[in-house]
Amino acid sequence: MTEGLSGGVAETRAPARAGRSAVTRRTQIVVSVVALALAIAVYTPILRGLVGNWIENEDYSHGFLIVPLSLYFIWERREKLAALPVDPSWWGLPLLVLSSVTLFIGRLGVEYMNMRVSFVLMVNGIALMLLGRRMYRALAFPLLFLFLMVPLPQSIVNTIAFPLQLIAAGMAVEALHLIGVPALLEGNIIHLANGPLFVAEACSGLRSLMALITLGVVFAYFFRRNLVERLLIVASTIPIAIVVNSFRVALTGVLAYYFGPEAAGGVVHETQGLFTFGIAFLLLLGEAWLLSLVWPRLFGSRSAGDAKGVAR
């Protein structure tokens, strides 16, 4: 009789504990959402400037796609997230401290990149601290993906852009020589028979490089499950962007040589940008196709099986 009563009490306590756990989980999620909303409110002036940067600077216009893609990645994980426990962790505190320090340094030096990075660190810190390590592991990729929406500071852009201009100009001149177009290179200026062609900062390929890196990350996420393959695809976006931009400069040189400088500017120049970016995407597709053929042969069926088992 006593055993029957104790069994019945245990059975009634189990649903009660489950109910309390569900309430606690919902409470923690609500607290996390409220904390995120407060963070957005605090960072509103910084985020407004960030969006303005996307509008004004075409090099970072892809920033409008980052947040929707991040939200889609989270939605795609909804079943996995629903099965994970919410277990707040103090490991999020160092990220919150780092975010505050980064914000302070950014405010002190009027460095917009630091202030914007601080917001992404804050979002990651809130998720880790209030939702716990297991939930954060599942959310890590969507939340870290947000770093791609932060534009580089102009000092770094200037450092990167000029070498890219020189590379594009040099490779373009080599290509022009191969097809019999006389050209002389002087720094980032290509001298043609009918006038000079100036490879400006806008022609450095930085715009296509940043957009292609973002595209490479998304492409690798959707179409490759093996981490090494993903890293190879993302890393390959850099040489692909450089080669394709050099092709664009060479094409501009051909148009300027045969049809005059006017034929290489305006609508034609903008159309070239879309055309060459399409070529870059096709090269990325071709690389992924080659990897799907070569990778299993190099590393065997076991590696292929491991690739399928890697969780997104």
NUDO-61814 format. One record per residue (C-alpha): residue number from 1; x negated, y, z negated. Coordinates in steps of 0.05 Angstrom, whole numbers. Each point is the difference from the previous one (the first is absolute). Layout:
N
<pt NUM, <X, Y, Z>>
...
! end
This chain:
312
<pt 1, <0, 0, 0>>
<pt 2, <-57, 47, -19>>
<pt 3, <-37, -17, 64>>
<pt 4, <62, 16, 41>>
<pt 5, <8, 68, -33>>
<pt 6, <-73, 18, 9>>
<pt 7, <4, -21, 74>>
<pt 8, <61, 43, 10>>
<pt 9, <-33, 60, -33>>
<pt 10, <-62, -9, 45>>
<pt 11, <45, -3, 61>>
<pt 12, <35, 65, -19>>
<pt 13, <-66, 35, -15>>
<pt 14, <-31, -16, 68>>
<pt 15, <52, 40, 41>>
<pt 16, <-5, 56, -51>>
<pt 17, <-75, 4, 9>>
<pt 18, <8, -2, 75>>
<pt 19, <50, 56, -3>>
<pt 20, <-46, 43, -43>>
<pt 21, <-57, -14, 48>>
<pt 22, <42, 23, 59>>
<pt 23, <20, 63, -37>>
<pt 24, <-73, 14, -18>>
<pt 25, <-21, -11, 73>>
<pt 26, <52, 48, 26>>
<pt 27, <-19, 51, -53>>
<pt 28, <-74, -4, 19>>
<pt 29, <17, 8, 74>>
<pt 30, <44, 60, -15>>
<pt 31, <-55, 31, -43>>
<pt 32, <-49, -12, 57>>
<pt 33, <46, 34, 51>>
<pt 34, <11, 59, -47>>
<pt 35, <-76, 6, -11>>
<pt 36, <-11, -1, 75>>
<pt 37, <54, 54, 10>>
<pt 38, <-34, 43, -53>>
<pt 39, <-67, -9, 34>>
<pt 40, <30, 21, 67>>
<pt 41, <30, 61, -34>>
<pt 42, <-66, 20, -31>>
<pt 43, <-38, -10, 65>>
<pt 44, <53, 33, 44>>
<pt 45, <-43, 61, 19>>
<pt 46, <-58, -47, 18>>
<pt 47, <46, -46, 40>>
<pt 48, <31, 59, 36>>
<pt 49, <-69, 21, 22>>
<pt 50, <-16, -71, 22>>
<pt 51, <62, -2, 45>>
<pt 52, <-18, 68, 28>>
<pt 53, <-69, -28, 17>>
<pt 54, <32, -57, 38>>
<pt 55, <41, 50, 40>>
<pt 56, <-56, 49, 15>>
<pt 57, <-57, -50, 12>>
<pt 58, <16, -51, 55>>
<pt 59, <-60, -42, -23>>
<pt 60, <43, -21, -60>>
<pt 61, <70, 1, 29>>
<pt 62, <3, -75, -12>>
<pt 63, <7, 17, -74>>
<pt 64, <75, 4, 10>>
<pt 65, <0, -75, 12>>
<pt 66, <-39, -20, -62>>
<pt 67, <54, 6, -54>>
<pt 68, <55, -34, 41>>
<pt 69, <-47, -57, 17>>
<pt 70, <-21, -6, -74>>
<pt 71, <74, -4, -20>>
<pt 72, <12, -53, 53>>
<pt 73, <-59, -41, -27>>
<pt 74, <31, 4, -69>>
<pt 75, <70, -19, 26>>
<pt 76, <-31, -59, 36>>
<pt 77, <-26, -26, -67>>
<pt 78, <68, 8, -35>>
<pt 79, <10, -75, -13>>
<pt 80, <-70, -10, -27>>
<pt 81, <7, 62, -44>>
<pt 82, <67, -23, -27>>
<pt 83, <-32, -65, -24>>
<pt 84, <-58, 35, -36>>
<pt 85, <3, 21, -73>>
<pt 86, <-7, 73, -20>>
<pt 87, <-56, 2, -51>>
<pt 88, <-28, 70, -13>>
<pt 89, <-76, 3, -1>>
<pt 90, <-48, 50, -30>>
<pt 91, <-45, -13, 61>>
<pt 92, <39, 55, 34>>
<pt 93, <-25, 52, -50>>
<pt 94, <-70, 7, 32>>
<pt 95, <33, 13, 68>>
<pt 96, <44, 54, -32>>
<pt 97, <-61, 31, -33>>
<pt 98, <-38, -2, 66>>
<pt 99, <59, 32, 34>>
<pt 100, <1, 57, -51>>
<pt 101, <-75, 11, 6>>
<pt 102, <4, 0, 76>>
<pt 103, <57, 50, -3>>
<pt 104, <-39, 45, -47>>
<pt 105, <-62, -1, 45>>
<pt 106, <44, 14, 61>>
<pt 107, <33, 59, -35>>
<pt 108, <-67, 26, -24>>
<pt 109, <-32, -2, 69>>
<pt 110, <63, 12, 40>>
<pt 111, <-14, -67, 34>>
<pt 112, <65, -25, 31>>
<pt 113, <-24, -70, 13>>
<pt 114, <-14, -12, -74>>
<pt 115, <69, 26, -19>>
<pt 116, <34, -45, 51>>
<pt 117, <-41, -61, -18>>
<pt 118, <19, 15, -72>>
<pt 119, <74, -11, 17>>
<pt 120, <-14, -68, 32>>
<pt 121, <-41, -20, -61>>
<pt 122, <57, 23, -45>>
<pt 123, <51, -43, 38>>
<pt 124, <-46, -61, -6>>
<pt 125, <-13, 13, -73>>
<pt 126, <75, 6, -16>>
<pt 127, <14, -66, 37>>
<pt 128, <-56, -37, -36>>
<pt 129, <15, 28, -69>>
<pt 130, <76, -6, -1>>
<pt 131, <10, -61, 44>>
<pt 132, <-61, -41, -18>>
<pt 133, <-57, -34, 36>>
<pt 134, <41, -55, 35>>
<pt 135, <49, 50, 29>>
<pt 136, <-57, 47, 19>>
<pt 137, <-36, -56, 37>>
<pt 138, <61, -9, 43>>
<pt 139, <7, 75, 11>>
<pt 140, <-75, 14, 9>>
<pt 141, <-1, 2, 76>>
<pt 142, <60, 46, 9>>
<pt 143, <-25, 47, -54>>
<pt 144, <-73, 1, 23>>
<pt 145, <25, 10, 71>>
<pt 146, <22, 70, -23>>
<pt 147, <-72, 23, 1>>
<pt 148, <4, 1, 76>>
<pt 149, <47, 60, -4>>
<pt 150, <-53, 44, -32>>
<pt 151, <-39, 43, 52>>
<pt 152, <-75, 4, -6>>
<pt 153, <-29, 67, -23>>
<pt 154, <-25, 46, 54>>
<pt 155, <-72, -8, -24>>
<pt 156, <3, -75, 14>>
<pt 157, <37, 11, 65>>
<pt 158, <-55, 47, 25>>
<pt 159, <-53, -51, -20>>
<pt 160, <35, -56, 37>>
<pt 161, <28, 38, 60>>
<pt 162, <-65, 27, 29>>
<pt 163, <-36, -67, 3>>
<pt 164, <63, -29, 32>>
<pt 165, <-2, 57, 51>>
<pt 166, <-72, -17, 17>>
<pt 167, <15, -75, 6>>
<pt 168, <61, 13, 45>>
<pt 169, <-39, 48, 44>>
<pt 170, <-60, -47, 6>>
<pt 171, <42, -62, 17>>
<pt 172, <43, 41, 49>>
<pt 173, <-62, 24, 37>>
<pt 174, <-26, -71, 6>>
<pt 175, <68, -21, 28>>
<pt 176, <0, 58, 49>>
<pt 177, <-69, -20, 25>>
<pt 178, <24, -71, 11>>
<pt 179, <55, 23, 47>>
<pt 180, <-45, 49, 36>>
<pt 181, <22, 65, -30>>
<pt 182, <-60, 47, -13>>
<pt 183, <0, 26, -71>>
<pt 184, <-50, 30, -48>>
<pt 185, <8, -6, -75>>
<pt 186, <-20, 57, -46>>
<pt 187, <23, -12, -71>>
<pt 188, <76, -6, 3>>
<pt 189, <4, 36, 68>>
<pt 190, <4, -40, 65>>
<pt 191, <-24, 40, 59>>
<pt 192, <35, -19, 65>>
<pt 193, <-12, 26, 70>>
<pt 194, <60, 46, -4>>
<pt 195, <-7, 24, -72>>
<pt 196, <-13, -21, -72>>
<pt 197, <46, -48, -39>>
<pt 198, <0, 16, -75>>
<pt 199, <15, -59, -46>>
<pt 200, <34, 38, -56>>
<pt 201, <16, -23, -70>>
<pt 202, <71, -18, 23>>
<pt 203, <-33, -48, 50>>
<pt 204, <-44, -33, -52>>
<pt 205, <50, -57, -7>>
<pt 206, <12, 11, -74>>
<pt 207, <75, 6, 11>>
<pt 208, <4, -67, 36>>
<pt 209, <-49, -31, -50>>
<pt 210, <43, 17, -61>>
<pt 211, <64, -22, 36>>
<pt 212, <-32, -64, 26>>
<pt 213, <-27, -18, -69>>
<pt 214, <71, 6, -28>>
<pt 215, <27, -40, 58>>
<pt 216, <-54, -53, -11>>
<pt 217, <18, -7, -73>>
<pt 218, <74, -9, 17>>
<pt 219, <-16, -47, 57>>
<pt 220, <-46, -43, -42>>
<pt 221, <52, -3, -55>>
<pt 222, <56, -25, 45>>
<pt 223, <-38, -46, 47>>
<pt 224, <-58, -28, -40>>
<pt 225, <3, -38, -66>>
<pt 226, <-75, -13, -8>>
<pt 227, <-35, 55, -39>>
<pt 228, <-64, -4, 41>>
<pt 229, <39, 6, 65>>
<pt 230, <37, 59, -28>>
<pt 231, <-64, 35, -19>>
<pt 232, <-30, -14, 69>>
<pt 233, <60, 30, 35>>
<pt 234, <-1, 63, -43>>
<pt 235, <-75, 9, 7>>
<pt 236, <4, -9, 75>>
<pt 237, <46, 60, 7>>
<pt 238, <-60, 46, -9>>
<pt 239, <-41, -25, 61>>
<pt 240, <65, -7, 40>>
<pt 241, <19, 72, -14>>
<pt 242, <-70, 25, 18>>
<pt 243, <-2, -39, 66>>
<pt 244, <70, 20, 21>>
<pt 245, <-13, 73, -16>>
<pt 246, <-64, -2, 41>>
<pt 247, <40, -29, 57>>
<pt 248, <49, 58, -8>>
<pt 249, <-57, 52, 4>>
<pt 250, <-28, -36, 61>>
<pt 251, <68, 0, 33>>
<pt 252, <6, 75, -14>>
<pt 253, <-68, 9, 32>>
<pt 254, <22, -38, 63>>
<pt 255, <63, 43, 6>>
<pt 256, <-40, 64, -11>>
<pt 257, <-53, -21, 52>>
<pt 258, <48, -20, 56>>
<pt 259, <60, 46, -12>>
<pt 260, <-29, 58, -40>>
<pt 261, <1, 19, -74>>
<pt 262, <74, 17, 3>>
<pt 263, <17, -73, 15>>
<pt 264, <-32, -22, -65>>
<pt 265, <40, 44, -47>>
<pt 266, <71, 13, -21>>
<pt 267, <52, -54, 8>>
<pt 268, <-49, -47, 34>>
<pt 269, <-47, 4, -60>>
<pt 270, <56, -16, -49>>
<pt 271, <24, -57, 44>>
<pt 272, <-70, -29, 0>>
<pt 273, <3, -2, -76>>
<pt 274, <63, -43, 0>>
<pt 275, <-28, -43, 56>>
<pt 276, <-66, -14, -35>>
<pt 277, <34, -14, -67>>
<pt 278, <42, -52, 37>>
<pt 279, <-65, -31, 25>>
<pt 280, <-26, -2, -71>>
<pt 281, <62, -36, -23>>
<pt 282, <-7, -51, 57>>
<pt 283, <-72, -12, -20>>
<pt 284, <23, -12, -72>>
<pt 285, <51, -50, 26>>
<pt 286, <-54, -34, 42>>
<pt 287, <-46, -5, -59>>
<pt 288, <54, -32, -43>>
<pt 289, <15, -49, 56>>
<pt 290, <-74, -19, 5>>
<pt 291, <-5, -8, -75>>
<pt 292, <60, -48, 2>>
<pt 293, <-38, -42, 50>>
<pt 294, <-70, 4, -27>>
<pt 295, <12, 0, -76>>
<pt 296, <28, -71, -6>>
<pt 297, <-56, -27, 44>>
<pt 298, <-54, 33, -40>>
<pt 299, <27, -16, -69>>
<pt 300, <43, -61, 12>>
<pt 301, <71, -19, -18>>
<pt 302, <-14, 9, -74>>
<pt 303, <-14, 74, 10>>
<pt 304, <63, 6, 42>>
<pt 305, <40, -34, -55>>
<pt 306, <-30, 46, -52>>
<pt 307, <18, 60, 43>>
<pt 308, <73, -21, 0>>
<pt 309, <-1, -6, -75>>
<pt 310, <-25, 70, -14>>
<pt 311, <56, 41, -31>>
<pt 312, <16, 67, 27>>
! end
